[in-house]
Amino acid sequence: SEGNNTFEIQTKNTLGKLSAKKIITIVKDTLAPTGSIDINSGAGYTNSRDVTLNLSGDDGSGSGVVKMSFSTDNSTWTSQENYATSKTFTLPTGDGVKTVYVKFYDKAGNASEVYSKSITVDTAAPSGAIDINSGATYTTSADVTLTLSGDDGTGSGVAKMSFSTDNTNWTAQEDYATSKIFTLPSPDGGKTVYVRYYDKAG
């Protein structure tokens, strides 16, 4: 039967004397393991080709998951390696959607079905622009309106922005918007506002 099978073996010589019993247990495992894969704890985007795979293999009451192998095209597979719940993995070159496939193997040699997860690689920084009070040269108030424009091309998309008045100390990142009320520092005189845009890949 599937699972542990125990046998008691005893021998008898020509005089009819019995040996001590020998107990042998063997696991019958014909069922394939199951599993799952995640990349960077479920992130949708990454700005690096080096990612962390989060792995989970389960063999139920079978012989136990012992090996795993990987592919990026579901055709060419890496050599089997020892099973682990985490692995550093380098994605193929180029930006765009990348998929990692995994198979798990138990001690009996059964292979799981193929599991996969995708993530979008975005290594290109966004660009953008900023304007103050629609391009005005002067203002009578320290409170101004920033007109903002961030562009990430075909990347993951602009998600955050932060500001500075000295290009050294920056505000905490906040959600990207095309307009923002901003208070200029005192006293009177020329003021510069700096902005940085961040995409979803960071």
JODAVEN-V632403 format. One record per backbone hydrogen bond with DSSP energy under -1.0 kcal/mol. NH is the residue of the N-H (numbers start at 1). CO is the residue of the C=O. Records with the same first field share a line. If there is no record, write none. Layout:
NH->CO ; CO
This chain:
3->28
5->26
7->24
9->22
13->17
16->13
19->11
22->9
24->7
26->5
28->3
34->58
36->56
38->54
40->52
42->39
46->120
51->89
53->87
54->38
55->85
56->36
58->34
62->59
66->105
67->105
68->81
69->103
71->101
78->70
81->68
83->66
87->53
89->51
91->49
96->121
98->119
100->117
101->71
102->115
103->69
105->67
106->110
107->64
109->106
112->104
115->102
117->100
119->98
120->44
121->96
122->46
127->151
129->149
131->147
133->145
135->132
136->133
144->182
146->180
147->131
148->178
149->129
151->127
155->152
159->198
160->198
161->174
162->196
164->194
171->163
174->161
176->159
180->146
182->144
184->142
194->164
196->162
198->160
200->157
202->199
